[in-house]
Amino acid sequence: MRHLDVTSGKYVELTAMRAKLLKAARDWFDANSFTEVPCPHITGATGSCEWFPNAMPVTMYDVKGDEHGMFLRQTAQLYLEGFTHAHNRVYTIGPSFRQERRATDRHLCEFTLIELEGRDFELPGLLSHVEGLIKAMFESAMDYGAPEKLSKFINRPFNEIKYADSLGLLRGAGYEIDNGDDFTPAQELKLCELLGGLPTFVTHFPAILNPTKEGQAIKFFSMKRDVEADETICADLLLPEVGEAVGSAVREGDPVVCKAQFEASIMYKHMVERGTDPNQFSWYFEVLSKTNGKYPYPQSSGCGIGFERVVQCIMATNGERQSIKDAIEIPRAPDFLMI
């Protein structure tokens, strides 16, 4: 049983590695002028990601004792965007909660999410920051992963490929994939393999707000879109032996455009279907309208890094692909409910 494995010391090395990685991340943030800010763990719907049914509900009570449905946050992104008005570069490290309904080797119901946001860089600068941060964590893990593989990840530039170009590679490798489809886990791993076994940014996904078929790549409504190209100005980072570990994007700064994207999104549809008031997002659009007299539409860029997937990648350099549940001492997943 996992609780006995923990108390017997089986996960001592894992705990030490996780601590070193988080220290390396905070050191990198300090060196690059990011300020750590507190963000709530209990939120309205604004703390959820694009797939609203995965939001984990909790109940709170107002001053009259009446119940109000809230959620455990999946992301602090919208709060971080607000903090950038005052601090420019900000980050937060904390738990993310997802209502996973089945056990898999790729998902946890609670995991550690590292999020950053800033107003003085767009997509190229954002990818540079993500790469620098991930490499700093890899460098701190030399005593835990295979040094030759980690050195390769650290010393060579991460790959960067557009979504449209990645389709040709995958089709050439025998995969059937239509334009607009999200990648399967196997396809994510294959892309890294085809591109030299290195971490790989896939950029400019299709701008799909409301999917018309199962399996389409849905991106959060607040991502900035290139309307003419019908693309989202975003990037996912795929890690070898793991797959997607980071989602990143330039945010839409125009409150009118952003609100229109929200109202056209699958998230809005899900909220209405479940009786959740979409006006919970009103405060966010008000934040977007705040100019501070400096910018017509304050626009930020940011990302969320699944910490356990970084840990998983480091562990996999030792020669065996790992489950996400091997990357944390006490997993929160449908098959680990009682401990």
C-alpha positions in Angstrom: 0.0 0.0 0.0 1.2 3.5 -0.9 1.0 4.8 2.7 3.3 2.1 3.9 5.7 2.7 1.1 5.9 6.3 2.0 6.5 5.7 5.7 9.1 3.0 4.9 11.2 5.5 2.9 10.6 4.2 -0.6 9.9 7.7 -1.9 12.7 9.6 0.0 14.6 10.2 -3.3 11.4 11.3 -5.1 10.6 13.8 -2.3 14.2 15.2 -2.4 14.1 15.5 -6.2 10.7 17.3 -6.1 12.1 19.7 -3.5 15.2 20.5 -5.6 13.1 21.1 -8.7 10.7 23.5 -7.0 13.7 25.4 -5.5 15.3 25.6 -8.9 12.0 26.9 -10.3 11.8 29.6 -7.7 15.5 30.5 -8.1 14.8 30.9 -11.9 11.8 33.1 -11.2 13.8 35.3 -8.9 16.7 35.6 -11.4 14.2 36.7 -14.1 12.3 39.3 -12.2 9.1 37.4 -11.5 7.1 38.0 -8.3 5.4 35.2 -6.5 1.8 36.1 -5.8 -1.0 34.4 -3.8 -4.1 33.1 -5.8 -7.2 31.6 -4.3 -7.8 27.8 -4.4 -11.5 28.2 -4.0 -12.9 30.2 -6.9 -15.9 30.8 -9.1 -16.0 29.3 -12.6 -13.1 31.6 -13.5 -10.8 29.1 -12.0 -11.7 26.4 -14.5 -10.1 25.6 -17.8 -11.7 25.1 -21.3 -13.4 21.8 -20.4 -15.8 23.1 -17.7 -17.2 19.6 -16.8 -13.8 18.8 -15.2 -14.3 21.6 -12.6 -14.4 20.2 -9.1 -17.3 21.6 -7.2 -17.4 22.7 -3.5 -20.0 24.5 -1.5 -19.6 27.8 0.4 -22.1 29.8 2.4 -22.8 33.6 2.3 -23.4 35.8 5.3 -27.1 34.7 5.4 -26.1 31.0 5.5 -27.3 30.3 1.9 -25.3 27.9 -0.2 -23.2 29.0 -3.1 -21.6 26.6 -5.6 -17.9 27.3 -6.0 -15.0 25.3 -7.5 -11.5 24.2 -6.6 -9.3 25.9 -9.0 -7.8 24.3 -12.1 -5.8 27.4 -13.0 -4.9 30.7 -11.5 -4.4 32.3 -14.9 -7.1 35.0 -14.8 -6.0 36.1 -11.3 -2.4 36.3 -12.5 -3.5 38.4 -15.5 -4.9 40.9 -13.0 -1.7 40.9 -10.9 0.4 41.8 -14.0 -1.2 45.2 -14.0 0.7 46.0 -10.8 3.7 43.7 -11.0 4.2 42.9 -14.7 5.9 39.5 -14.3 4.2 37.2 -11.8 4.0 33.5 -10.9 2.3 31.1 -8.6 2.9 27.5 -7.6 0.0 25.5 -6.1 -2.5 22.6 -6.5 -4.7 22.2 -9.5 -7.9 20.1 -9.2 -9.6 18.2 -12.0 -12.7 16.0 -11.7 -11.2 13.0 -13.6 -13.8 10.3 -13.9 -11.5 7.4 -14.7 -8.0 6.2 -13.8 -5.3 6.7 -16.4 -1.5 6.8 -16.3 -1.5 10.4 -17.5 -3.9 12.3 -15.2 -4.3 13.2 -11.6 -7.3 14.8 -9.8 -4.9 17.0 -7.9 -1.5 18.0 -9.1 1.1 20.8 -8.8 0.8 23.6 -11.4 3.5 26.2 -12.0 2.0 29.2 -13.7 3.6 32.4 -14.9 2.3 35.5 -16.6 3.9 38.7 -17.9 3.2 41.8 -20.0 6.6 42.5 -21.6 6.8 39.5 -23.9 4.7 37.7 -26.5 4.9 34.2 -27.9 8.7 34.1 -28.8 9.6 35.5 -25.4 7.2 33.3 -23.6 8.6 30.1 -25.2 12.1 31.3 -24.2 11.0 31.7 -20.6 9.3 28.3 -20.6 12.4 26.7 -22.1 14.7 28.4 -19.6 12.6 27.4 -16.6 12.3 23.8 -17.7 16.0 23.6 -18.3 16.7 25.0 -14.9 14.7 22.3 -13.3 16.4 19.6 -15.5 19.8 20.9 -14.4 18.9 20.6 -10.8 17.9 16.9 -11.3 21.3 15.6 -12.5 21.6 13.4 -9.5 18.2 11.8 -10.1 17.9 11.3 -13.9 20.3 10.0 -16.5 22.9 12.8 -16.9 23.6 12.1 -20.6 19.9 12.5 -21.5 19.3 15.5 -19.3 22.5 17.2 -20.7 21.0 16.7 -24.2 17.8 18.4 -23.1 19.7 21.2 -21.4 22.4 21.9 -24.0 20.3 21.7 -27.2 17.5 24.1 -28.2 14.0 22.8 -27.8 12.2 22.0 -31.1 9.6 24.3 -32.4 7.0 23.3 -35.0 3.7 24.6 -36.1 0.6 22.5 -35.6 0.0 22.4 -39.4 3.5 21.1 -40.1 3.2 18.5 -37.4 0.3 16.9 -39.2 2.5 16.1 -42.2 5.1 14.4 -39.9 2.5 12.3 -38.2 0.7 11.3 -41.4 4.1 10.3 -42.8 4.6 8.1 -39.8 1.3 6.3 -40.5 -1.1 8.2 -38.2 -4.5 9.3 -39.3 -5.2 12.8 -38.1 -7.4 15.5 -39.5 -6.7 19.3 -39.4 -8.2 20.5 -36.1 -7.8 17.1 -34.2 -6.1 17.1 -30.9 -3.0 14.9 -30.6 -3.4 11.5 -28.9 -0.8 10.6 -26.3 0.9 8.2 -28.8 1.1 11.0 -31.4 2.6 13.4 -28.8 5.3 10.9 -28.0 5.9 10.2 -31.7 6.4 13.8 -32.5 9.2 14.1 -30.0 10.7 10.9 -31.3 10.6 12.1 -34.9 12.3 15.4 -33.9 15.3 13.9 -32.3 13.9 12.9 -28.9 14.0 16.5 -27.6 11.3 18.6 -25.9 9.1 20.0 -28.6 7.0 23.1 -28.8 3.9 22.8 -31.1 2.6 26.2 -31.9 -0.4 27.9 -33.6 -3.2 25.4 -33.0 -6.4 25.9 -34.9 -8.8 28.5 -33.4 -11.5 26.1 -32.3 -13.8 27.6 -29.7 -16.7 25.2 -30.0 -15.8 21.7 -31.4 -18.0 20.1 -34.0 -16.8 16.6 -33.4 -15.1 14.6 -30.7 -11.4 14.8 -30.4 -10.9 18.4 -31.7 -8.2 20.6 -30.1 -10.0 23.1 -27.9 -8.1 26.1 -26.6 -9.1 28.4 -23.8 -11.3 31.3 -24.9 -8.9 34.0 -23.7 -6.1 33.0 -26.1 -5.3 35.5 -28.8 -6.3 34.5 -32.2 -5.0 35.2 -35.7 -8.3 35.6 -37.4 -7.0 35.5 -41.0 -5.0 32.4 -40.4 -7.7 30.9 -38.1 -5.0 30.1 -35.6 -4.5 30.5 -31.9 -1.3 32.2 -30.8 -0.3 29.5 -28.4 2.1 26.6 -27.9 2.1 23.2 -26.1 5.4 21.8 -24.9 5.7 18.0 -25.4 8.3 16.2 -23.3 9.9 12.9 -24.4 8.3 9.8 -22.9 5.6 12.0 -21.4 3.8 14.1 -23.9 2.1 17.5 -23.2 3.4 19.1 -20.0 2.9 22.8 -20.7 0.2 24.9 -22.2 1.1 28.5 -23.1 -0.4 31.4 -25.0 -0.6 35.1 -25.7 -3.9 36.4 -24.1 -6.5 38.4 -25.9 -6.3 41.9 -24.3 -9.4 43.5 -26.0 -12.3 42.9 -23.5 -14.9 43.1 -26.3 -13.1 40.5 -28.5 -12.4 38.3 -25.4 -16.0 38.4 -24.2 -17.2 37.5 -27.7 -14.8 34.5 -27.7 -16.1 33.5 -24.3 -19.7 33.6 -25.4 -18.8 31.5 -28.5 -16.9 28.9 -26.5 -17.7 25.3 -25.4 -17.0 26.5 -21.9 -19.9 29.0 -22.0 -22.2 26.3 -23.4 -21.3 23.9 -20.7 -21.8 26.5 -18.0 -25.3 27.4 -19.3 -26.2 23.7 -19.6 -25.2 23.1 -16.0 -27.0 26.2 -14.6 -23.8 28.1 -13.8 -24.1 31.9 -14.3 -21.6 33.0 -17.1 -21.7 36.5 -15.4 -19.2 35.0 -13.0 -16.6 36.2 -15.5 -17.7 39.8 -15.3 -14.9 40.8 -13.0 -12.4 39.4 -15.5 -13.7 41.5 -18.4 -13.6 44.5 -16.0 -9.9 43.7 -15.3 -9.2 43.6 -19.1 -10.9 47.0 -19.5 -8.5 48.6 -16.9 -5.9 50.5 -18.7 -3.9 52.2 -16.0 -3.4 55.0 -18.6 -0.6 53.0 -20.1 -2.0 50.6 -22.7 -5.2 50.6 -24.7 -5.7 46.9 -24.0 -3.3 45.4 -21.5 -2.2 42.1 -23.0 -0.2 39.4 -21.2 1.3 36.1 -22.1 1.6 33.1 -19.8 1.6 29.4 -19.3 0.8 26.5 -16.9 3.4 23.8 -16.3 2.3 20.4 -15.0 5.0 19.8 -12.4 4.5 16.1 -12.1 4.9 15.6 -15.8 8.3 17.3 -15.6 9.2 14.9 -12.7 7.9 12.0 -14.8 10.1 13.0 -17.8 13.2 13.1 -15.5 12.4 9.7 -14.1 11.9 8.3 -17.6 15.4 9.2 -18.6 16.5 6.3 -16.5 15.1 3.9 -19.1 11.5 3.2 -18.3 8.4 5.2 -19.1 6.7 6.2 -15.9 3.1 6.6 -14.8 2.1 10.1 -13.6 1.3 8.4 -10.3 5.0 7.5 -9.9 5.9 11.2 -9.9 4.1 12.0 -6.6 4.2 10.3 -3.2 0.5 10.2 -2.5 -1.5 10.4 -5.8 -4.9 11.9 -6.0 -6.6 9.8 -8.6 -9.7 7.6 -9.0 -7.6 4.5 -8.0 -6.1 6.2 -4.9 -9.1 7.4 -3.0 -8.8 6.0 0.5 -5.3 7.0 1.6 
